[in-house]
């Protein structure tokens, strides 16, 4: 499934396996590009972060016809790049929403 197909379909859920052995169900909020890589923003659907506004960022690997994969972001520098790009994505989303309301 391509990135576009995934974003346009319903029921985009991922199970994250945390370091402490727990599983966390998340929904795909966005896929965005930064510095030539794709990243996924996931929202937790249960657990302590469910209503906190916490977002999990992962590398998003588009596998074509196969299900996509998520990879941990390996270092703080790349995480900063992904975080900044996600903030810009949210700013653009908010701006687009304001423009639509004005029409």
N, CA, C and O atoms as a GROMACS GRO file, in nm:
protein
  412
    1UNK      N    1   0.085  -0.118   0.000
    1UNK     CA    2   0.000   0.000   0.000
    1UNK      C    3   0.089   0.124   0.000
    1UNK      O    4   0.179   0.135   0.084
    2UNK      N    5   0.067   0.215  -0.091
    2UNK     CA    6   0.148   0.335  -0.099
    2UNK      C    7   0.108   0.434   0.009
    2UNK      O    8   0.004   0.420   0.073
    3UNK      N    9   0.192   0.535   0.028
    3UNK     CA   10   0.166   0.639   0.126
    3UNK      C   11   0.032   0.706   0.097
    3UNK      O   12  -0.047   0.728   0.189
    4UNK      N   13   0.006   0.738  -0.029
    4UNK     CA   14  -0.119   0.806  -0.065
    4UNK      C   15  -0.241   0.718  -0.038
    4UNK      O   16  -0.343   0.765   0.013
    5UNK      N   17  -0.230   0.589  -0.073
    5UNK     CA   18  -0.341   0.496  -0.048
    5UNK      C   19  -0.368   0.484   0.101
    5UNK      O   20  -0.483   0.480   0.145
    6UNK      N   21  -0.261   0.477   0.180
    6UNK     CA   22  -0.276   0.464   0.324
    6UNK      C   23  -0.345   0.586   0.384
    6UNK      O   24  -0.435   0.573   0.466
    7UNK      N   25  -0.302   0.704   0.342
    7UNK     CA   26  -0.360   0.826   0.396
    7UNK      C   27  -0.505   0.847   0.353
    7UNK      O   28  -0.582   0.911   0.424
    8UNK      N   29  -0.542   0.792   0.238
    8UNK     CA   30  -0.678   0.809   0.188
    8UNK      C   31  -0.773   0.698   0.231
    8UNK      O   32  -0.891   0.701   0.197
    9UNK      N   33  -0.723   0.600   0.305
    9UNK     CA   34  -0.809   0.491   0.351
    9UNK      C   35  -0.844   0.511   0.499
    9UNK      O   36  -0.780   0.589   0.569
   10UNK      N   37  -0.944   0.439   0.542
   10UNK     CA   38  -0.985   0.447   0.683
   10UNK      C   39  -0.920   0.332   0.759
   10UNK      O   40  -0.880   0.232   0.700
   11UNK      N   41  -0.910   0.348   0.890
   11UNK     CA   42  -0.859   0.241   0.974
   11UNK      C   43  -0.708   0.225   0.965
   11UNK      O   44  -0.658   0.114   0.958
   12UNK      N   45  -0.638   0.335   0.967
   12UNK     CA   46  -0.492   0.331   0.961
   12UNK      C   47  -0.436   0.322   1.102
   12UNK      O   48  -0.410   0.423   1.166
   13UNK      N   49  -0.419   0.200   1.148
   13UNK     CA   50  -0.373   0.176   1.284
   13UNK      C   51  -0.242   0.101   1.285
   13UNK      O   52  -0.216   0.017   1.198
   14UNK      N   53  -0.161   0.132   1.382
   14UNK     CA   54  -0.034   0.065   1.404
   14UNK      C   55  -0.026   0.024   1.550
   14UNK      O   56  -0.078   0.093   1.637
   15UNK      N   57   0.037  -0.088   1.576
   15UNK     CA   58   0.066  -0.130   1.712
   15UNK      C   59   0.213  -0.106   1.738
   15UNK      O   60   0.300  -0.157   1.667
   16UNK      N   61   0.240  -0.025   1.840
   16UNK     CA   62   0.379   0.002   1.879
   16UNK      C   63   0.413  -0.091   1.995
   16UNK      O   64   0.333  -0.111   2.086
   17UNK      N   65   0.531  -0.146   1.990
   17UNK     CA   66   0.580  -0.234   2.097
   17UNK      C   67   0.683  -0.155   2.176
   17UNK      O   68   0.793  -0.128   2.128
   18UNK      N   69   0.646  -0.119   2.298
   18UNK     CA   70   0.728  -0.032   2.379
   18UNK      C   71   0.841  -0.110   2.446
   18UNK      O   72   0.836  -0.233   2.454
   19UNK      N   73   0.943  -0.038   2.493
   19UNK     CA   74   1.059  -0.100   2.556
   19UNK      C   75   1.023  -0.182   2.680
   19UNK      O   76   1.092  -0.279   2.712
   20UNK      N   77   0.917  -0.142   2.749
   20UNK     CA   78   0.879  -0.215   2.871
   20UNK      C   79   0.792  -0.337   2.842
   20UNK      O   80   0.742  -0.402   2.934
   21UNK      N   81   0.774  -0.370   2.714
   21UNK     CA   82   0.698  -0.488   2.675
   21UNK      C   83   0.550  -0.463   2.651
   21UNK      O   84   0.480  -0.555   2.609
   22UNK      N   85   0.502  -0.343   2.676
   22UNK     CA   86   0.361  -0.313   2.653
   22UNK      C   87   0.338  -0.282   2.506
   22UNK      O   88   0.430  -0.246   2.432
   23UNK      N   89   0.213  -0.297   2.466
   23UNK     CA   90   0.171  -0.263   2.330
   23UNK      C   91   0.086  -0.138   2.336
   23UNK      O   92   0.008  -0.120   2.429
   24UNK      N   93   0.101  -0.053   2.237
   24UNK     CA   94   0.027   0.072   2.231
   24UNK      C   95  -0.036   0.084   2.093
   24UNK      O   96   0.034   0.088   1.992
   25UNK      N   97  -0.168   0.089   2.090
   25UNK     CA   98  -0.240   0.107   1.964
   25UNK      C   99  -0.242   0.256   1.928
   25UNK      O  100  -0.273   0.340   2.012
   26UNK      N  101  -0.208   0.286   1.803
   26UNK     CA  102  -0.202   0.425   1.757
   26UNK      C  103  -0.271   0.437   1.622
   26UNK      O  104  -0.278   0.341   1.545
   27UNK      N  105  -0.320   0.556   1.596
   27UNK     CA  106  -0.375   0.584   1.464
   27UNK      C  107  -0.277   0.674   1.390
   27UNK      O  108  -0.206   0.755   1.450
   28UNK      N  109  -0.274   0.658   1.259
   28UNK     CA  110  -0.188   0.740   1.175
   28UNK      C  111  -0.252   0.878   1.160
   28UNK      O  112  -0.364   0.890   1.112
   29UNK      N  113  -0.181   0.979   1.203
   29UNK     CA  114  -0.230   1.116   1.191
   29UNK      C  115  -0.182   1.180   1.061
   29UNK      O  116  -0.259   1.247   0.992
   30UNK      N  117  -0.054   1.159   1.029
   30UNK     CA  118   0.002   1.223   0.911
   30UNK      C  119   0.127   1.151   0.865
   30UNK      O  120   0.196   1.087   0.944
   31UNK      N  121   0.155   1.163   0.737
   31UNK     CA  122   0.284   1.124   0.680
   31UNK      C  123   0.336   1.248   0.610
   31UNK      O  124   0.266   1.309   0.529
   32UNK      N  125   0.459   1.285   0.641
   32UNK     CA  126   0.517   1.407   0.587
   32UNK      C  127   0.664   1.381   0.553
   32UNK      O  128   0.723   1.283   0.600
   33UNK      N  129   0.721   1.468   0.473
   33UNK     CA  130   0.859   1.452   0.429
   33UNK      C  131   0.946   1.562   0.488
   33UNK      O  132   0.905   1.678   0.495
   34UNK      N  133   1.065   1.523   0.529
   34UNK     CA  134   1.164   1.619   0.578
   34UNK      C  135   1.302   1.569   0.540
   34UNK      O  136   1.336   1.454   0.564
   35UNK      N  137   1.381   1.656   0.482
   35UNK     CA  138   1.518   1.625   0.449
   35UNK      C  139   1.531   1.496   0.366
   35UNK      O  140   1.624   1.418   0.384
   36UNK      N  141   1.434   1.476   0.275
   36UNK     CA  142   1.439   1.362   0.185
   36UNK      C  143   1.388   1.230   0.241
   36UNK      O  144   1.397   1.128   0.174
   37UNK      N  145   1.336   1.230   0.362
   37UNK     CA  146   1.281   1.108   0.424
   37UNK      C  147   1.134   1.130   0.458
   37UNK      O  148   1.090   1.242   0.483
   38UNK      N  149   1.059   1.020   0.457
   38UNK     CA  150   0.919   1.025   0.501
   38UNK      C  151   0.911   0.988   0.648
   38UNK      O  152   0.985   0.903   0.698
   39UNK      N  153   0.820   1.057   0.718
   39UNK     CA  154   0.797   1.032   0.860
   39UNK      C  155   0.648   1.016   0.884
   39UNK      O  156   0.565   1.071   0.812
   40UNK      N  157   0.616   0.941   0.989
   40UNK     CA  158   0.477   0.922   1.029
   40UNK      C  159   0.457   0.982   1.167
   40UNK      O  160   0.541   0.968   1.256
   41UNK      N  161   0.344   1.049   1.184
   41UNK     CA  162   0.303   1.099   1.315
   41UNK      C  163   0.187   1.011   1.361
   41UNK      O  164   0.085   1.000   1.292
   42UNK      N  165   0.203   0.949   1.477
   42UNK     CA  166   0.103   0.857   1.530
   42UNK      C  167   0.044   0.912   1.659
   42UNK      O  168   0.115   0.968   1.743
   43UNK      N  169  -0.087   0.896   1.673
   43UNK     CA  170  -0.157   0.938   1.795
   43UNK      C  171  -0.197   0.815   1.874
   43UNK      O  172  -0.259   0.724   1.819
   44UNK      N  173  -0.163   0.811   2.003
   44UNK     CA  174  -0.203   0.695   2.085
   44UNK      C  175  -0.354   0.690   2.105
   44UNK      O  176  -0.419   0.793   2.126
   45UNK      N  177  -0.409   0.570   2.097
   45UNK     CA  178  -0.554   0.550   2.115
   45UNK      C  179  -0.590   0.501   2.254
   45UNK      O  180  -0.707   0.496   2.290
   46UNK      N  181  -0.490   0.465   2.332
   46UNK     CA  182  -0.514   0.418   2.468
   46UNK      C  183  -0.390   0.445   2.551
   46UNK      O  184  -0.287   0.488   2.498
   47UNK      N  185  -0.400   0.421   2.680
   47UNK     CA  186  -0.285   0.438   2.767
   47UNK      C  187  -0.274   0.579   2.820
   47UNK      O  188  -0.360   0.663   2.797
   48UNK      N  189  -0.165   0.604   2.892
   48UNK     CA  190  -0.150   0.734   2.961
   48UNK      C  191  -0.136   0.853   2.867
   48UNK      O  192  -0.164   0.966   2.907
   49UNK      N  193  -0.092   0.831   2.744
   49UNK     CA  194  -0.072   0.942   2.650
   49UNK      C  195  -0.194   0.968   2.561
   49UNK      O  196  -0.189   1.054   2.473
   50UNK      N  197  -0.302   0.893   2.583
   50UNK     CA  198  -0.418   0.900   2.494
   50UNK      C  199  -0.474   1.041   2.479
   50UNK      O  200  -0.503   1.085   2.368
   51UNK      N  201  -0.488   1.112   2.589
   51UNK     CA  202  -0.548   1.246   2.584
   51UNK      C  203  -0.446   1.357   2.608
   51UNK      O  204  -0.484   1.472   2.629
   52UNK      N  205  -0.319   1.323   2.605
   52UNK     CA  206  -0.216   1.421   2.640
   52UNK      C  207  -0.174   1.508   2.522
   52UNK      O  208  -0.106   1.609   2.541
   53UNK      N  209  -0.215   1.471   2.401
   53UNK     CA  210  -0.168   1.543   2.284
   53UNK      C  211  -0.031   1.493   2.238
   53UNK      O  212   0.028   1.548   2.145
   54UNK      N  213   0.018   1.390   2.304
   54UNK     CA  214   0.146   1.328   2.267
   54UNK      C  215   0.137   1.270   2.127
   54UNK      O  216   0.037   1.208   2.091
   55UNK      N  217   0.241   1.290   2.049
   55UNK     CA  218   0.250   1.236   1.914
   55UNK      C  219   0.382   1.160   1.905
   55UNK      O  220   0.485   1.207   1.953
   56UNK      N  221   0.377   1.044   1.843
   56UNK     CA  222   0.497   0.964   1.824
   56UNK      C  223   0.542   0.979   1.679
   56UNK      O  224   0.462   0.962   1.586
   57UNK      N  225   0.669   1.011   1.661
   57UNK     CA  226   0.725   1.027   1.527
   57UNK      C  227   0.816   0.909   1.495
   57UNK      O  228   0.900   0.869   1.576
   58UNK      N  229   0.799   0.855   1.374
   58UNK     CA  230   0.878   0.743   1.325
   58UNK      C  231   0.914   0.767   1.180
   58UNK      O  232   0.845   0.840   1.108
   59UNK      N  233   1.022   0.704   1.137
   59UNK     CA  234   1.048   0.699   0.994
   59UNK      C  235   0.940   0.613   0.931
   59UNK      O  236   0.899   0.512   0.987
   60UNK      N  237   0.894   0.654   0.815
   60UNK     CA  238   0.790   0.583   0.741
   60UNK      C  239   0.853   0.526   0.616
   60UNK      O  240   0.906   0.600   0.532
   61UNK      N  241   0.848   0.394   0.602
   61UNK     CA  242   0.909   0.327   0.488
   61UNK      C  243   0.796   0.274   0.399
   61UNK      O  244   0.725   0.180   0.436
   62UNK      N  245   0.781   0.336   0.284
   62UNK     CA  246   0.679   0.295   0.187
   62UNK      C  247   0.730   0.171   0.114
   62UNK      O  248   0.833   0.176   0.047
   63UNK      N  249   0.658   0.060   0.128
   63UNK     CA  250   0.700  -0.068   0.070
   63UNK      C  251   0.624  -0.100  -0.059
   63UNK      O  252   0.619  -0.216  -0.100
   64UNK      N  253   0.564   0.001  -0.122
   64UNK     CA  254   0.491  -0.022  -0.245
   64UNK      C  255   0.363  -0.099  -0.220
   64UNK      O  256   0.273  -0.051  -0.151
   65UNK      N  257   0.354  -0.220  -0.275
   65UNK     CA  258   0.232  -0.301  -0.261
   65UNK      C  259   0.220  -0.366  -0.124
   65UNK      O  260   0.112  -0.412  -0.087
   66UNK      N  261   0.327  -0.370  -0.047
   66UNK     CA  262   0.325  -0.429   0.086
   66UNK      C  263   0.286  -0.323   0.189
   66UNK      O  264   0.286  -0.203   0.160
   67UNK      N  265   0.254  -0.368   0.310
   67UNK     CA  266   0.225  -0.274   0.418
   67UNK      C  267   0.350  -0.193   0.450
   67UNK      O  268   0.461  -0.244   0.443
   68UNK      N  269   0.332  -0.065   0.484
   68UNK     CA  270   0.448   0.018   0.517
   68UNK      C  271   0.512  -0.028   0.648
   68UNK      O  272   0.451  -0.101   0.726
   69UNK      N  273   0.634   0.015   0.669
   69UNK     CA  274   0.704  -0.014   0.793
   69UNK      C  275   0.736   0.115   0.864
   69UNK      O  276   0.750   0.221   0.803
   70UNK      N  277   0.747   0.105   0.995
   70UNK     CA  278   0.792   0.217   1.077
   70UNK      C  279   0.928   0.182   1.135
   70UNK      O  280   0.953   0.067   1.172
   71UNK      N  281   1.015   0.280   1.142
   71UNK     CA  282   1.147   0.262   1.203
   71UNK      C  283   1.167   0.371   1.306
   71UNK      O  284   1.121   0.484   1.288
   72UNK      N  285   1.236   0.338   1.412
   72UNK     CA  286   1.274   0.439   1.510
   72UNK      C  287   1.365   0.542   1.443
   72UNK      O  288   1.441   0.509   1.352
   73UNK      N  289   1.356   0.664   1.489
   73UNK     CA  290   1.446   0.770   1.444
   73UNK      C  291   1.573   0.755   1.530
   73UNK      O  292   1.566   0.765   1.652
   74UNK      N  293   1.688   0.731   1.466
   74UNK     CA  294   1.805   0.686   1.541
   74UNK      C  295   1.880   0.790   1.624
   74UNK      O  296   1.953   0.754   1.716
   75UNK      N  297   1.864   0.919   1.594
   75UNK     CA  298   1.943   1.016   1.671
   75UNK      C  299   1.866   1.146   1.691
   75UNK      O  300   1.766   1.173   1.624
   76UNK      N  301   1.916   1.225   1.785
   76UNK     CA  302   1.849   1.350   1.822
   76UNK      C  303   1.846   1.451   1.708
   76UNK      O  304   1.749   1.526   1.695
   77UNK      N  305   1.949   1.453   1.626
   77UNK     CA  306   1.953   1.549   1.516
   77UNK      C  307   1.840   1.521   1.415
   77UNK      O  308   1.771   1.613   1.372
   78UNK      N  309   1.824   1.394   1.380
   78UNK     CA  310   1.717   1.359   1.286
   78UNK      C  311   1.580   1.381   1.350
   78UNK      O  312   1.486   1.424   1.283
   79UNK      N  313   1.569   1.351   1.478
   79UNK     CA  314   1.442   1.374   1.548
   79UNK      C  315   1.406   1.522   1.547
   79UNK      O  316   1.289   1.557   1.531
   80UNK      N  317   1.505   1.607   1.564
   80UNK     CA  318   1.480   1.752   1.560
   80UNK      C  319   1.431   1.794   1.421
   80UNK      O  320   1.340   1.876   1.410
   81UNK      N  321   1.492   1.740   1.317
   81UNK     CA  322   1.450   1.770   1.180
   81UNK      C  323   1.305   1.726   1.159
   81UNK      O  324   1.224   1.801   1.104
   82UNK      N  325   1.272   1.604   1.203
   82UNK     CA  326   1.136   1.552   1.188
   82UNK      C  327   1.036   1.633   1.270
   82UNK      O  328   0.926   1.662   1.224
   83UNK      N  329   1.074   1.670   1.391
   83UNK     CA  330   0.986   1.749   1.478
   83UNK      C  331   0.956   1.886   1.418
   83UNK      O  332   0.842   1.932   1.418
   84UNK      N  333   1.060   1.951   1.367
   84UNK     CA  334   1.041   2.082   1.304
   84UNK      C  335   0.949   2.071   1.182
   84UNK      O  336   0.862   2.156   1.162
   85UNK      N  337   0.969   1.966   1.102
   85UNK     CA  338   0.885   1.948   0.984
   85UNK      C  339   0.740   1.920   1.024
   85UNK      O  340   0.648   1.966   0.957
   86UNK      N  341   0.720   1.844   1.131
   86UNK     CA  342   0.585   1.817   1.178
   86UNK      C  343   0.519   1.945   1.227
   86UNK      O  344   0.401   1.969   1.200
   87UNK      N  345   0.593   2.028   1.298
   87UNK     CA  346   0.539   2.157   1.343
   87UNK      C  347   0.497   2.242   1.224
   87UNK      O  348   0.393   2.307   1.227
   88UNK      N  349   0.579   2.243   1.118
   88UNK     CA  350   0.544   2.317   0.996
   88UNK      C  351   0.418   2.258   0.932
   88UNK      O  352   0.332   2.332   0.884
   89UNK      N  353   0.409   2.125   0.931
   89UNK     CA  354   0.290   2.058   0.877
   89UNK      C  355   0.166   2.104   0.954
   89UNK      O  356   0.063   2.135   0.893
   90UNK      N  357   0.174   2.108   1.086
   90UNK     CA  358   0.060   2.152   1.167
   90UNK      C  359   0.025   2.298   1.141
   90UNK      O  360  -0.092   2.334   1.132
   91UNK      N  361   0.128   2.382   1.127
   91UNK     CA  362   0.104   2.523   1.097
   91UNK      C  363   0.032   2.537   0.963
   91UNK      O  364  -0.063   2.615   0.951
   92UNK      N  365   0.077   2.462   0.861
   92UNK     CA  366   0.012   2.466   0.730
   92UNK      C  367  -0.131   2.416   0.738
   92UNK      O  368  -0.221   2.472   0.675
   93UNK      N  369  -0.153   2.311   0.815
   93UNK     CA  370  -0.287   2.255   0.831
   93UNK      C  371  -0.380   2.357   0.896
   93UNK      O  372  -0.494   2.374   0.853
   94UNK      N  373  -0.331   2.425   0.999
   94UNK     CA  374  -0.411   2.527   1.067
   94UNK      C  375  -0.440   2.643   0.973
   94UNK      O  376  -0.552   2.694   0.971
   95UNK      N  377  -0.341   2.686   0.895
   95UNK     CA  378  -0.360   2.794   0.799
   95UNK      C  379  -0.463   2.756   0.694
   95UNK      O  380  -0.550   2.837   0.661
   96UNK      N  381  -0.455   2.633   0.642
   96UNK     CA  382  -0.552   2.587   0.543
   96UNK      C  383  -0.692   2.585   0.601
   96UNK      O  384  -0.788   2.619   0.532
   97UNK      N  385  -0.706   2.545   0.726
   97UNK     CA  386  -0.836   2.541   0.792
   97UNK      C  387  -0.894   2.682   0.806
   97UNK      O  388  -1.012   2.703   0.783
   98UNK      N  389  -0.810   2.777   0.845
   98UNK     CA  390  -0.855   2.916   0.859
   98UNK      C  391  -0.901   2.969   0.725
   98UNK      O  392  -1.005   3.035   0.717
   99UNK      N  393  -0.826   2.942   0.617
   99UNK     CA  394  -0.863   2.988   0.483
   99UNK      C  395  -0.997   2.930   0.442
   99UNK      O  396  -1.081   3.001   0.385
  100UNK      N  397  -1.020   2.801   0.468
  100UNK     CA  398  -1.146   2.736   0.431
  100UNK      C  399  -1.264   2.799   0.507
  100UNK      O  400  -1.372   2.815   0.451
  101UNK      N  401  -1.242   2.834   0.634
  101UNK     CA  402  -1.350   2.895   0.712
  101UNK      C  403  -1.385   3.033   0.661
  101UNK      O  404  -1.500   3.077   0.675
  102UNK      N  405  -1.290   3.102   0.601
  102UNK     CA  406  -1.315   3.237   0.550
  102UNK      C  407  -1.391   3.238   0.418
  102UNK      O  408  -1.448   3.340   0.381
  103UNK      N  409  -1.392   3.124   0.348
  103UNK     CA  410  -1.458   3.120   0.217
  103UNK      C  411  -1.606   3.126   0.226
  103UNK      O  412  -1.674   3.122   0.124
   0.00000   0.00000   0.00000
